C-alpha cells in the first residue's frame, strides 16, 4: 500500500487532474448532470428533500450522505438558515452549517438555488468528497488527510473538531491520543485539545501540511502500512516512546512543495 503522505501529496499536487478523472466516472457524471439540470428548479426546502437524487447529491457534497434518510431534520435545517439560533448552529457540525449557509432558503427564498454557490460550488464539493471516499476504499488515512486539509481552515474552535468524527479522529491520531479519549466528557476533551493545539496553525498551509505529515506517519504506523517505513527512511522521521519527530529535511521538503491545484 502506498503511504498516506505519498498519496496525499500526489493528489494535492495534481488536484485538477484527479477531480477531472473523478468527474468523468459514469456514475458521477450522471449524478452531476442530473443535479445541474434540475437544481435551479427547486424553490423550497420541501422540494429539495422530496427529490432524492438532488437531496442525496447536496448532502454528499457536505459529507452528510449517510443521513439522506433524515428528511424532516434537514427540511428544518434548510428552513431556518444559518444564524446562531438556527438548528444548523445547534447541531454544531461543520458540514451541516455549510449546507445551511449555501442553501439559505430563509434568507434568499425561491432564488436560493440560482446562486453560483449552489450551481457550481456544490458540484466542486461533491467531486472532492467523492474523490476522498474513493481513496478511503484503499487507504482510510489518505481520505482523512485529504478531508482534514480541505476543511481545516473552517475550524473556529475545538468544538468544531469534536463535532466532526473525521476531524476528531485525524487530530487524535496526530496527537498520539488513544481512541478511547473520545469517550471522555466533551468539555474535558475540549480542554485537552485547547492545550494541545494552536488552531491558527491550520490557517497556515505550511504548518497544516506538517500536521498532516505527522498524522500520516502515525496513522501508517498504527495500521501496519509498511510503506510508512519507506517514508521514514526517505524523509528522516523517528519515534521515541511513541512520539514521532520529523527532521528539518522532511519539514523543509514538505513545506517547500507547491500545492498546485489545491481546492482551498
C-alpha positions as CSV (number, residue, x, y, z in Angstrom):
1,X,0.0,0.0,0.0
2,X,1.3,3.5,-0.9
3,X,1.9,5.6,2.2
4,X,-0.7,8.0,3.4
5,X,1.6,11.0,2.9
6,X,2.6,9.9,-0.6
7,X,-1.0,9.6,-1.6
8,X,-1.9,12.9,-0.1
9,X,0.9,14.8,-1.8
10,X,0.3,13.1,-5.1
11,X,-3.3,14.1,-5.2
12,X,-2.9,17.7,-3.8
13,X,-0.1,18.4,-6.3
14,X,-2.3,17.2,-9.2
15,X,-5.7,18.0,-7.9
16,X,-7.3,19.2,-11.2
17,X,-6.3,16.0,-12.9
18,X,-7.7,13.9,-10.1
19,X,-11.0,15.8,-10.0
20,X,-11.3,15.6,-13.8
21,X,-10.9,11.8,-13.6
22,X,-13.5,11.6,-10.8
23,X,-16.0,13.8,-12.7
24,X,-15.6,11.6,-15.8
25,X,-16.6,8.4,-14.0
26,X,-20.0,7.3,-15.5
27,X,-21.9,7.2,-12.2
28,X,-20.5,10.6,-11.0
29,X,-21.1,12.2,-14.4
30,X,-24.7,11.0,-14.5
31,X,-25.5,12.3,-11.0
32,X,-23.8,15.6,-11.7
33,X,-25.7,16.1,-14.9
34,X,-29.0,15.5,-13.1
35,X,-28.0,17.9,-10.4
36,X,-27.0,20.7,-12.8
37,X,-30.1,20.2,-15.0
38,X,-32.6,20.3,-12.1
39,X,-31.3,22.1,-9.0
40,X,-32.3,25.5,-10.4
41,X,-36.0,24.4,-10.5
42,X,-36.1,23.9,-6.7
43,X,-37.7,26.8,-4.8
44,X,-38.1,25.5,-1.2
45,X,-36.6,23.1,1.3
46,X,-39.7,20.8,0.9
47,X,-39.0,20.4,-2.8
48,X,-35.3,19.7,-2.3
49,X,-35.7,16.9,0.3
50,X,-38.5,15.4,-1.9
51,X,-36.2,14.9,-4.8
52,X,-33.9,12.0,-3.6
53,X,-31.3,12.5,-6.3
54,X,-30.8,16.2,-5.6
55,X,-31.1,15.8,-1.9
56,X,-28.6,13.0,-1.8
57,X,-26.2,14.9,-4.1
58,X,-26.3,18.0,-1.8
59,X,-25.8,16.1,1.4
60,X,-22.9,14.1,-0.1
61,X,-21.2,17.3,-1.1
62,X,-21.1,18.3,2.6
63,X,-20.1,14.9,3.9
64,X,-23.6,14.1,5.1
65,X,-24.5,11.5,2.5
66,X,-25.2,8.8,5.1
67,X,-28.0,11.0,6.6
68,X,-30.2,11.1,3.4
69,X,-32.9,9.3,5.4
70,X,-33.3,12.3,7.8
71,X,-35.6,14.3,5.5
72,X,-37.6,16.0,8.3
73,X,-34.4,17.1,10.1
74,X,-32.8,18.6,7.0
75,X,-36.0,20.3,5.9
76,X,-36.0,22.1,9.2
77,X,-32.2,22.9,8.8
78,X,-32.8,24.3,5.4
79,X,-35.8,26.3,6.5
80,X,-34.0,28.1,9.4
81,X,-30.9,29.5,7.7
82,X,-27.5,29.7,9.3
83,X,-27.6,32.3,12.1
84,X,-26.5,31.5,15.7
85,X,-30.0,30.5,16.7
86,X,-30.7,28.1,13.8
87,X,-30.9,24.3,14.1
88,X,-27.7,24.0,11.9
89,X,-25.8,26.1,14.5
90,X,-27.2,24.0,17.4
91,X,-26.2,20.7,15.7
92,X,-22.6,22.1,15.7
93,X,-21.4,20.1,12.6
94,X,-19.3,21.9,10.0
95,X,-21.0,20.2,7.1
96,X,-24.5,20.9,8.3
97,X,-23.6,24.6,8.9
98,X,-22.0,24.9,5.4
99,X,-25.1,23.3,3.8
100,X,-27.4,25.7,5.6
101,X,-25.2,28.7,4.5
102,X,-25.3,27.6,0.9
103,X,-28.9,26.6,0.7
104,X,-30.2,29.5,2.7
105,X,-33.8,29.5,1.8
106,X,-34.7,31.5,4.9
107,X,-32.6,34.4,3.6
108,X,-32.8,34.0,-0.1
109,X,-36.2,32.4,-0.7
110,X,-37.1,31.0,-4.1
111,X,-33.9,32.4,-5.7
112,X,-31.7,30.2,-3.4
113,X,-30.8,27.6,-6.0
114,X,-29.8,30.1,-8.7
115,X,-26.8,31.2,-6.8
116,X,-23.3,30.4,-8.1
117,X,-22.6,28.6,-4.8
118,X,-25.5,26.2,-5.3
119,X,-25.0,25.8,-9.1
120,X,-21.2,25.3,-9.1
121,X,-19.6,25.2,-5.6
122,X,-21.7,22.3,-4.6
123,X,-20.6,20.3,-7.6
124,X,-16.9,21.0,-6.7
125,X,-17.5,19.9,-3.2
126,X,-19.3,16.7,-4.4
127,X,-16.3,15.8,-6.6
128,X,-13.9,16.5,-3.7
129,X,-16.0,14.3,-1.3
130,X,-16.3,11.5,-3.9
131,X,-12.6,11.6,-4.6
132,X,-11.9,11.3,-0.9
133,X,-14.3,8.5,-0.4
134,X,-12.8,6.5,-3.2
135,X,-9.3,7.0,-1.8
136,X,-10.7,5.7,1.5
137,X,-11.6,2.4,-0.1
138,X,-7.8,1.7,-0.4
139,X,-6.5,3.8,2.5
140,X,-8.7,5.4,5.0
141,X,-5.7,7.5,6.2
142,X,-5.5,9.2,2.8
143,X,-9.2,10.0,2.9
144,X,-8.8,11.5,6.4
145,X,-5.8,13.6,5.4
146,X,-7.5,15.0,2.3
147,X,-10.7,15.7,4.2
148,X,-8.8,17.4,7.0
149,X,-6.7,19.6,4.6
150,X,-9.9,20.7,2.8
151,X,-11.8,21.6,6.0
152,X,-9.1,22.7,8.4
153,X,-9.4,26.4,7.5
154,X,-13.1,26.3,8.6
155,X,-12.2,25.3,12.2
156,X,-13.0,28.2,14.5
157,X,-13.0,26.3,17.8
158,X,-12.1,22.9,19.2
159,X,-15.8,22.1,19.4
160,X,-15.8,22.1,15.6
161,X,-13.3,19.3,15.7
162,X,-15.3,17.5,18.4
163,X,-18.5,17.7,16.4
164,X,-16.9,16.1,13.3
165,X,-15.8,12.4,13.6
166,X,-13.3,12.6,10.8
167,X,-11.6,15.8,12.0
168,X,-11.6,14.4,15.6
169,X,-10.1,11.0,14.5
170,X,-7.4,12.8,12.5
171,X,-6.4,15.1,15.4
172,X,-6.3,12.4,18.0
173,X,-4.2,10.2,15.7
174,X,-1.8,13.2,15.0
175,X,-1.5,13.9,18.8
176,X,-0.9,10.2,19.6
177,X,-4.0,10.0,21.8
178,X,-6.0,6.8,22.3
179,X,-9.3,6.4,20.5
180,X,-10.8,5.9,24.0
181,X,-10.2,9.6,24.6
182,X,-13.3,10.3,22.6
183,X,-15.3,8.6,25.4
184,X,-14.3,11.4,27.9
185,X,-16.6,14.2,28.9
186,X,-16.9,16.6,26.0
187,X,-15.6,19.6,28.0
188,X,-12.6,17.6,29.2
189,X,-11.8,16.8,25.6
190,X,-12.2,20.4,24.6
191,X,-9.8,21.4,27.4
192,X,-7.3,18.8,26.3
193,X,-7.4,19.9,22.6
194,X,-7.2,23.6,23.6
195,X,-3.9,22.9,25.3
196,X,-2.5,20.6,22.6
197,X,-3.4,22.7,19.5
198,X,-2.9,26.2,18.2
199,X,-5.8,26.5,15.8
200,X,-4.2,29.3,14.0
201,X,-1.7,26.8,12.6
202,X,-4.5,25.4,10.5
203,X,-4.7,28.7,8.6
204,X,-1.1,28.4,7.6
205,X,-0.6,26.0,4.6
206,X,3.0,25.0,5.7
207,X,2.1,24.3,9.3
208,X,-1.1,22.5,8.2
209,X,0.9,20.3,5.8
210,X,3.4,19.5,8.5
211,X,0.5,18.5,10.8
212,X,-0.8,16.2,8.1
213,X,2.6,14.7,7.6
214,X,2.7,13.9,11.3
215,X,-0.8,12.4,11.2
216,X,0.1,10.3,8.1
217,X,3.2,8.8,9.7
218,X,1.4,7.9,12.9
219,X,-1.6,6.5,11.0
220,X,0.5,4.3,8.9
221,X,2.5,3.1,11.9
222,X,-0.7,2.2,13.8
223,X,-2.3,0.5,10.8
224,X,0.8,-1.6,9.8
225,X,1.2,0.3,6.5
226,X,4.7,-0.9,5.6
227,X,5.0,1.9,3.1
228,X,5.5,4.3,6.1
229,X,8.9,2.6,6.6
230,X,9.8,3.9,3.2
231,X,8.6,7.4,4.0
232,X,10.6,7.3,7.3
233,X,13.7,6.2,5.5
234,X,13.3,8.8,2.8
235,X,12.4,11.8,4.8
236,X,14.0,11.1,8.2
237,X,11.3,10.5,10.7
238,X,11.9,8.9,14.1
239,X,10.0,7.6,17.0
240,X,10.8,7.6,20.7
241,X,8.4,6.4,23.4
242,X,5.6,6.7,20.8
243,X,6.3,10.3,19.9
244,X,7.1,10.9,16.3
245,X,9.6,13.6,15.4
246,X,10.4,15.0,11.9
247,X,13.8,16.0,10.6
248,X,14.4,19.5,9.4
249,X,14.9,18.0,5.9
250,X,11.4,16.5,6.0
251,X,9.7,19.7,7.0
252,X,11.6,21.8,4.5
253,X,10.7,19.4,1.7
254,X,7.0,19.2,2.7
255,X,6.7,23.0,3.3
256,X,8.6,23.8,0.2
257,X,6.2,22.0,-2.0
258,X,3.9,23.9,-4.3
259,X,0.5,22.5,-3.7
260,X,-0.7,23.5,-7.1
261,X,-4.4,23.0,-7.9
262,X,-5.4,22.6,-4.3
263,X,-9.1,23.2,-3.8
264,X,-8.9,25.5,-0.8
